[in-house]
Amino acid sequence: MIRLDKYLADCGLGTRSEVKKYIKAKQITVNSEIITKPDVKVDENNDTICFKGKEVTYEKYVYYLFHKPSGCVTAKQDNLHKTVMDYFPEEIRNKDIAPVGRLDLDTEGLLLFTNDGPLTHHLLSPTHHIPKTYYAVLDKEVPETAIEEFQKGVDIGDDKLTLPAELIILSDKEAELTIHEGRFHQIKRMFEAVGCTVTYLKRLSMGSLELGDLPKGEYRKLTEEEVQMLKESK
Ligand code: URA
């Protein structure tokens, strides 16, 4: 059982104060009865709750895949740049979603958003080594030797070498790199370690999740299968 105003806010209907106004304005019914008190307890699994006659359904957790364009920061607020949150409408932002991990200002590609704290923790935990694959364009030819070096681990100036990573050279100046950790600027620093500068970077996948052909700047809900696979990822 949860408070009616919390239920409505969790559904993304509005902020707590907004939904209180709807309740006062007699726009909310619980099992067809008009309720005017925000602290009334409702059963989120069995009660039928409507706003202006339309059922409002409860989702405790939501999951969105976003194609981040370059030029926006992975933060909730920023004084200088657009943020990734600006791409989501208010009713989704109201669900308290946050990005799982970060992409640099100039990096594009797959970014997962959720309000599922336990899953976020699981995916970001350094012990889980969730694979992340990036497509990179470099300023010069990627040396063949980088394949073995990345497999062994490279010194990028941290205490430890990087974990084994898989490099596929696509053409002279293009490559795909899969890493199993998430250090600050990791891909850029790894390529610097073999003498190349990244000029374009895009994340293609994270664990079982793939960016696919989702257009830049757009988001979509994950399917139930995708959520399940992420939860089971080791
Ligand atoms: N590695 C980087 O260098 N930048 C990113 O945005 C992600 C991984």
Boltz pocket constraint, residues with backbone or C-beta under 6 A from the ligand:
constraints:
  - pocket:
      binder: B
      contacts: [[A, 102], [A, 103], [A, 104], [A, 105], [A, 107], [A, 183], [A, 184], [A, 185], [A, 186], [A, 187], [A, 188], [A, 189], [A, 201]]
      max_distance: 6.0
